[in-house]
Amino acid sequence: MSTGTTKAPNLPIAPAEYDQDYMNKFANVLRLYFAQLDNPGPSVMSTQRVTAPNSTTASQVISAVNFSQPGTSGTGQVLSLPTQADYLAGLLRVGDVYVDETSGNVLKVRIS
């Protein structure tokens, strides 16, 4: 899964005749490209069981995914989720998670 920053490679122009060196370079370019596609980038996933207060039912499983990016100038991590502005602009699909910055950075899920 790509992070959206991977660009298609510039493939070398093929010679008129078979050339082993060309084929090796071509395979290396493709190998690097597919490795970049397979790398999801920095992410952290966790699962937690939570039982509601005063509840007699089984616990609920909550999963979380963190797609933070390293900050600039040593500022730690920078959240890279969509925001309320993306939601209001209609850029999110049903089920997408976003940060509502107008409500104290609460995570929300678009449901319709």
C-alpha positions in Angstrom: 0.0 0.0 0.0 1.5 3.3 -1.1 1.3 6.5 0.9 0.5 8.4 -2.2 4.0 9.9 -2.6 5.3 7.1 -4.8 5.7 8.1 -8.4 5.9 5.8 -11.4 9.6 5.2 -12.4 11.3 6.4 -15.6 12.0 3.2 -17.4 15.1 3.0 -19.5 14.7 3.0 -23.3 15.2 -0.5 -24.6 18.0 -1.2 -27.1 17.3 -2.7 -30.5 19.1 -6.0 -29.5 18.9 -8.0 -26.3 21.3 -6.5 -23.7 21.8 -8.2 -20.3 23.0 -5.0 -18.6 19.8 -3.2 -19.8 17.6 -6.0 -18.5 19.3 -5.9 -15.1 18.8 -2.2 -14.9 15.2 -2.5 -16.0 14.5 -5.2 -13.3 16.2 -3.1 -10.6 14.1 -0.1 -11.5 10.9 -2.2 -11.2 12.1 -3.9 -8.0 12.7 -0.5 -6.3 9.3 0.8 -7.5 7.4 -2.3 -6.2 9.3 -2.1 -2.9 8.1 1.5 -2.5 4.5 0.5 -3.3 4.7 -2.3 -0.7 6.0 0.0 2.0 3.0 1.7 3.8 5.3 4.2 5.4 5.3 5.1 9.1 2.3 3.7 10.8 1.4 2.3 14.2 -1.6 0.0 14.8 -3.1 -1.0 18.1 -6.1 -2.9 19.5 -7.6 -2.5 22.9 -10.6 -4.1 24.7 -12.9 -1.6 26.5 -15.9 -2.4 28.7 -18.3 0.4 29.2 -18.8 1.6 32.8 -21.7 -0.3 34.6 -21.9 -2.7 31.7 -22.6 -6.4 32.0 -22.0 -7.1 28.3 -18.7 -8.3 26.8 -15.9 -5.9 26.2 -15.7 -4.0 22.9 -12.7 -4.1 20.7 -11.3 -0.8 19.5 -8.6 -0.6 16.9 -6.6 2.4 16.0 -4.2 3.3 13.2 -1.7 6.1 13.5 -0.4 7.6 10.2 1.8 10.3 11.8 4.8 11.6 10.0 8.1 12.8 11.5 7.9 16.5 12.3 10.3 19.1 11.0 12.8 20.8 13.2 12.6 18.2 15.8 8.9 18.9 16.5 8.0 15.2 17.1 5.2 13.7 15.1 2.8 15.5 12.8 -0.7 14.0 12.4 -1.5 13.4 8.7 -5.2 12.5 8.8 -7.8 14.4 6.9 -9.5 17.2 8.8 -13.0 18.8 9.2 -12.1 21.0 6.1 -11.8 17.8 4.0 -15.1 16.5 5.3 -16.9 19.8 4.5 -15.3 20.0 1.1 -16.8 16.5 0.3 -13.4 14.9 -0.1 -14.1 12.0 2.2 -15.8 8.7 1.6 -18.2 7.0 3.9 -16.1 5.2 6.6 -13.1 7.6 6.3 -11.6 8.8 9.6 -10.9 12.5 10.0 -9.8 14.9 12.7 -12.4 17.5 13.7 -10.2 20.5 14.6 -13.2 22.6 15.6 -14.1 20.1 18.4 -10.7 19.8 20.1 -9.1 17.4 17.6 -11.7 14.7 18.1 -11.4 11.7 15.7 -14.6 11.2 13.7 -15.8 8.8 11.0 -17.9 9.9 8.1 -21.1 7.9 8.2 -23.1 9.4 5.3 
